[in-house]
Amino acid sequence: MTTTSPIVHASGGFDRQAPLVFLRWIVATFLLLGGLNIGLSLRFGAIRGDLARVGGFAERDYQPGVRQADARIAPNTVALADADVIVLGDSFSNKLLWQGELEALTGQRTLTFQYGQSGCASNWLQWLHAQKLKPGATVLVESSERSFVSRYNQMASCPKITPVAVHRHLESGAKSWFDTDISLDIVYQVRVLLNSVRLKTQDAYLSGEVVNVALKRSDRFTDHRADRLMYHIDDEGKNDWTATQVANALSGLKGEQAAFAASGQKFAVLVMPDKSSVYRDDIVAPRIRTSTVTRDLAAAGLSSLDTLACFRSLATTLPDFYLPDDTHTGPDGFRLVAASLARGQCTASAAAPAAPASGALN
């Protein structure tokens, strides 16, 4: 029978230092990786914007260089029967930012639902038709541009659930004492490092779900890499849309408009243009074709304004209209969105309208 002999020094004693040496190696490796991780985290900055996070790009390079104004957030507590504007929205609406600005400008009360807690558009609309609504109230469905066809092309197919209004979330800005803004994910930090090295001056660089493209100009944003634009890869899905799909969506939405009009309410559609669509003319080598959905909605009387044309205009007057590290507009941008909705026309002024324009949310 074979046995393993213990490690013995030439002098005949056991190697009592072996476990200690091994422990030292473990501690040294941990300290090395920990120091590298902390160093990279401090260099790249705390993760804030969704595109910087998903794509693995340095937050410090893409965070806005100018502080955004404090946001006004809608209470979202009004009873359904008393709401002036009832909203179904996605991530552009679930923080209640443009709704808060709209309430401040017009005095209207908004109540917001989101797709994730409403099943989908058709389920929410069918449920709403069975509710008691305020006479003259506006029912508004909001969607990002890239999701327009998938949400409205097949309006009849949807699970049945009872919608729940969005829970209001207030960000105080105060951090707890142990929140150091240091990421402990070394794999993520290495990914950011590799992206920073590989990016260089490529016209288009794809990282995960984010496309990072070169711009012709560097005055649209205030971040360190204002010569670059990040957007979500799903924006490019518009390249596969067909005219039939868009026509089906418009037809279904027109039907909803007629149904609500018959019961004394208004119906409107708000499409938030994709970031890549708004800045498309500034991109060195665009990868997408611009859709005409926002123009078609305005022409069909489903929207008070062509939001893509409006947002392109606003983006030329307000740096960081869309946040450089994020998919969405910031508080400053949402303020202009609300002012434009209140007036029923595109405006670069966030002041309250003297009188709401025809077609505005009133």
C-alpha positions in Angstrom: 0.0 0.0 0.0 1.4 3.3 -1.0 1.3 6.3 1.3 2.2 10.0 0.8 5.1 11.1 2.9 5.0 14.5 4.6 7.3 17.3 3.5 10.5 17.0 5.4 13.4 19.4 5.4 16.9 18.1 4.8 17.5 18.5 8.5 14.6 16.1 9.1 11.9 18.6 10.3 8.5 19.4 8.8 8.0 22.5 6.6 5.9 24.5 9.1 6.2 27.7 6.9 4.3 26.2 4.0 0.7 27.2 5.2 1.9 30.7 6.1 3.5 31.2 2.7 0.3 30.0 1.0 -1.7 32.4 3.2 0.6 35.3 2.3 0.1 34.5 -1.4 -3.7 34.6 -1.0 -3.6 37.9 0.9 -1.2 39.5 -1.6 -3.3 38.4 -4.6 -6.4 39.8 -2.9 -4.8 43.1 -2.1 -3.4 43.4 -5.7 -6.8 42.7 -7.3 -8.6 44.9 -4.7 -6.2 47.8 -5.3 -6.5 47.4 -9.1 -10.3 47.3 -8.8 -10.5 50.4 -6.6 -8.0 52.3 -8.8 -10.0 51.5 -11.9 -13.3 52.4 -10.2 -12.0 55.7 -9.1 -10.6 56.4 -12.6 -13.8 55.5 -14.4 -16.3 57.0 -12.0 -19.5 55.7 -10.3 -22.0 54.1 -12.6 -24.9 56.5 -13.3 -26.2 56.4 -16.9 -27.9 53.3 -18.2 -25.9 53.3 -21.5 -22.5 53.7 -19.7 -23.5 50.8 -17.4 -24.9 48.4 -20.1 -22.2 49.2 -22.6 -19.3 49.2 -20.2 -18.0 52.7 -20.8 -16.3 55.0 -18.4 -18.9 57.1 -16.6 -16.3 59.8 -16.0 -15.9 60.2 -19.8 -19.7 60.4 -20.5 -21.3 62.0 -17.5 -22.8 65.5 -18.1 -20.3 68.2 -17.4 -23.1 70.6 -16.3 -25.4 69.8 -13.5 -29.1 69.3 -14.5 -31.8 71.3 -12.7 -33.7 69.7 -9.9 -36.6 67.7 -11.2 -40.3 68.3 -10.3 -41.9 64.9 -9.8 -45.6 64.4 -10.2 -47.4 63.1 -7.0 -49.3 60.4 -9.0 -51.8 60.0 -6.3 -55.0 61.5 -7.9 -58.0 59.2 -8.2 -58.5 57.8 -11.7 -61.9 59.5 -11.9 -60.4 62.9 -11.2 -57.3 62.7 -13.4 -57.0 65.3 -16.2 -54.3 63.3 -18.0 -54.0 59.5 -17.7 -50.7 58.1 -19.0 -49.5 54.7 -20.0 -45.7 54.9 -20.5 -42.3 53.3 -20.4 -39.0 54.4 -19.0 -39.5 57.9 -20.3 -42.5 58.2 -18.0 -42.0 56.0 -15.0 -39.9 58.6 -13.1 -42.9 61.1 -13.5 -40.6 63.9 -14.6 -42.3 65.4 -17.6 -45.6 64.9 -15.8 -44.4 66.9 -12.9 -43.4 69.7 -15.2 -46.7 69.5 -17.0 -48.6 69.8 -13.8 -46.6 72.8 -12.7 -47.2 74.5 -16.1 -50.9 73.8 -16.5 -52.3 72.8 -13.2 -53.6 69.6 -14.6 -53.4 66.4 -12.6 -51.7 63.4 -14.1 -52.0 59.7 -13.2 -49.3 57.4 -14.8 -49.2 53.6 -15.4 -46.4 51.7 -17.0 -46.4 48.7 -19.4 -44.7 46.3 -16.9 -47.6 46.7 -14.5 -50.4 47.0 -17.1 -49.9 43.9 -19.2 -49.6 45.9 -22.5 -51.3 48.6 -24.3 -54.5 46.8 -25.4 -55.1 45.3 -21.9 -54.7 48.8 -20.3 -56.9 50.4 -22.8 -59.6 47.7 -22.5 -59.5 48.1 -18.7 -59.7 51.9 -19.0 -62.7 51.8 -21.2 -64.6 50.1 -18.4 -63.6 52.7 -15.8 -65.3 56.0 -14.9 -63.2 58.8 -16.3 -63.4 62.5 -16.0 -65.3 64.1 -18.9 -62.8 65.8 -21.2 -59.8 63.9 -19.7 -56.9 63.0 -22.0 -55.8 59.4 -22.3 -52.2 59.3 -23.5 -50.1 56.4 -24.5 -46.3 57.1 -24.5 -43.7 54.9 -26.1 -40.1 55.1 -27.1 -39.7 55.3 -30.9 -38.0 51.9 -31.2 -40.9 50.1 -29.4 -43.7 51.7 -31.5 -44.3 48.8 -33.8 -43.9 46.0 -31.3 -46.3 47.7 -28.9 -49.0 48.9 -31.3 -48.8 46.7 -34.4 -50.7 43.8 -32.7 -53.1 45.6 -30.3 -55.4 42.6 -29.8 -52.9 40.2 -28.3 -52.3 40.8 -24.6 -52.5 39.1 -21.1 -55.3 40.2 -18.8 -54.1 41.8 -15.6 -55.4 44.7 -13.5 -53.2 47.7 -14.0 -51.4 49.4 -11.1 -50.3 53.0 -11.1 -46.6 53.9 -10.9 -45.2 54.2 -7.4 -43.6 57.6 -6.9 -39.9 57.4 -6.1 -38.1 60.4 -4.7 -34.3 60.6 -4.9 -33.1 62.8 -2.1 -29.5 63.0 -3.4 -28.2 62.2 0.1 -25.9 59.2 0.3 -25.4 56.9 3.3 -22.0 57.0 5.0 -20.9 53.6 3.5 -21.9 54.5 -0.1 -18.4 55.2 -1.5 -19.4 55.0 -5.2 -16.7 52.4 -5.7 -17.6 49.4 -7.8 -16.3 46.1 -6.5 -16.9 44.3 -9.8 -13.4 43.7 -11.2 -14.8 42.0 -14.3 -16.8 45.1 -15.2 -13.9 47.4 -14.5 -11.7 45.4 -16.8 -14.4 45.5 -19.5 -14.5 49.3 -19.2 -10.7 49.5 -19.4 -10.7 47.4 -22.6 -13.4 49.5 -24.2 -11.5 52.6 -23.4 -8.4 51.2 -25.1 -10.1 49.8 -28.1 -12.5 52.6 -28.9 -10.0 55.1 -30.2 -11.5 56.9 -33.2 -13.6 54.2 -34.7 -16.7 55.5 -36.5 -18.8 52.9 -34.8 -17.9 50.6 -31.9 -20.3 48.0 -30.5 -20.1 46.8 -26.9 -22.9 44.5 -25.7 -26.2 46.3 -26.3 -24.7 49.8 -26.9 -23.4 51.4 -30.1 -20.8 54.1 -29.6 -20.4 56.3 -32.7 -18.3 59.2 -33.7 -19.9 62.7 -34.1 -19.2 65.4 -36.7 -19.3 68.0 -33.9 -18.7 68.2 -30.2 -21.1 70.8 -28.9 -24.2 68.7 -28.5 -23.1 67.4 -25.1 -20.9 68.6 -22.2 -19.2 65.4 -21.3 -15.5 64.7 -21.8 -16.2 62.6 -24.9 -18.6 65.0 -26.5 -17.2 63.8 -29.9 -19.0 60.5 -29.3 -22.7 59.4 -29.0 -23.9 56.3 -27.3 -27.3 54.7 -28.1 -29.0 51.3 -27.6 -28.6 48.7 -30.3 -32.4 48.2 -30.3 -32.7 51.6 -32.0 -31.5 49.9 -35.2 -34.6 47.6 -35.2 -36.4 50.4 -37.0 -34.5 49.4 -40.1 -36.7 46.2 -40.3 -40.1 47.9 -39.9 -42.5 47.5 -42.8 -45.1 50.0 -44.0 -47.8 47.5 -43.2 -46.7 47.3 -39.6 -46.7 51.0 -39.2 -50.1 51.3 -40.9 -51.6 48.7 -38.7 -50.4 50.5 -35.6 -51.8 53.8 -36.7 -55.1 52.2 -37.6 -55.5 50.6 -34.2 -54.6 53.9 -32.4 -57.1 55.8 -34.5 -59.8 53.3 -33.5 -58.9 53.9 -29.8 -59.2 57.7 -30.4 -62.7 57.2 -31.8 -63.8 55.0 -29.0 -62.7 57.5 -26.3 -64.2 60.4 -28.2 -67.5 58.6 -28.1 -67.4 58.5 -24.3 -66.2 62.1 -23.9 -62.5 61.8 -23.6 -59.5 62.7 -25.7 -56.9 60.2 -26.9 -53.3 61.1 -27.8 -50.0 59.3 -28.5 -46.6 60.5 -27.4 -43.6 58.9 -29.1 -40.3 59.7 -27.5 -37.7 59.7 -30.4 -34.7 57.4 -30.1 -31.5 59.2 -29.2 -29.9 58.0 -32.4 -32.8 59.5 -34.4 -32.5 62.9 -32.7 -28.8 63.2 -33.4 -28.6 61.2 -36.6 -27.5 64.1 -38.8 -24.6 64.7 -36.4 -23.3 61.1 -36.7 -20.3 60.5 -38.9 -21.6 57.2 -40.3 -25.3 56.6 -39.4 -26.4 53.0 -39.1 -30.1 53.6 -39.0 -32.7 55.0 -41.3 -35.1 57.6 -39.7 -38.7 56.5 -39.4 -41.6 58.9 -40.2 -43.8 57.6 -37.3 -43.8 60.9 -35.3 -44.7 62.8 -38.5 -47.4 60.3 -39.3 -48.9 60.5 -35.8 -49.1 64.3 -36.1 -50.7 64.1 -39.5 -53.3 61.6 -38.3 -54.3 63.9 -35.4 -53.0 61.5 -32.8 -50.2 63.8 -31.6 -50.1 67.5 -31.1 -46.6 67.8 -32.6 -44.0 65.9 -34.6 -41.8 65.0 -31.7 -38.8 64.0 -33.7 -38.7 67.3 -35.6 -39.3 69.1 -32.3 -36.6 67.2 -30.4 -34.0 67.7 -33.1 -34.7 71.4 -32.9 -34.4 71.4 -29.1 -31.2 69.4 -29.2 -29.5 72.2 -31.1 -30.4 74.8 -28.4 -29.8 72.7 -25.3 -26.6 70.8 -24.7 -27.3 67.4 -23.0 -31.0 67.5 -24.2 -30.5 63.8 -24.1 -28.1 62.8 -21.4 -24.7 61.7 -22.9 -24.5 58.6 -20.6 -28.2 57.6 -20.8 -31.0 56.7 -23.2 -33.3 59.4 -21.9 -33.5 63.2 -21.6 -32.6 64.8 -18.3 -34.7 67.1 -16.1 -33.8 70.1 -18.4 -35.0 68.2 -21.4 -38.2 66.9 -19.8 -39.0 70.5 -18.9 -39.0 71.5 -22.5 -40.9 68.4 -23.5 -43.6 69.3 -21.0 -43.7 73.0 -22.2 -44.1 71.8 -25.8 -47.0 69.4 -24.8 -48.7 72.2 -22.8 -48.6 74.5 -25.8 -49.2 71.9 -28.5 -46.2 73.2 -30.3 -42.5 72.9 -30.1 -40.9 75.5 -27.7 -37.4 76.1 -26.3 -38.9 78.0 -23.4 -40.0 76.2 -20.2 -42.2 79.1 -19.1 -45.9 78.5 -18.6 -48.1 79.1 -21.7 -50.3 82.2 -21.7 -53.1 80.0 -23.2 -52.9 76.3 -24.2 -52.8 75.9 -28.0 -55.4 73.9 -29.8 -54.5 70.2 -29.6 -52.5 70.7 -26.4 -53.1 68.5 -23.3 -55.9 70.5 -21.8 
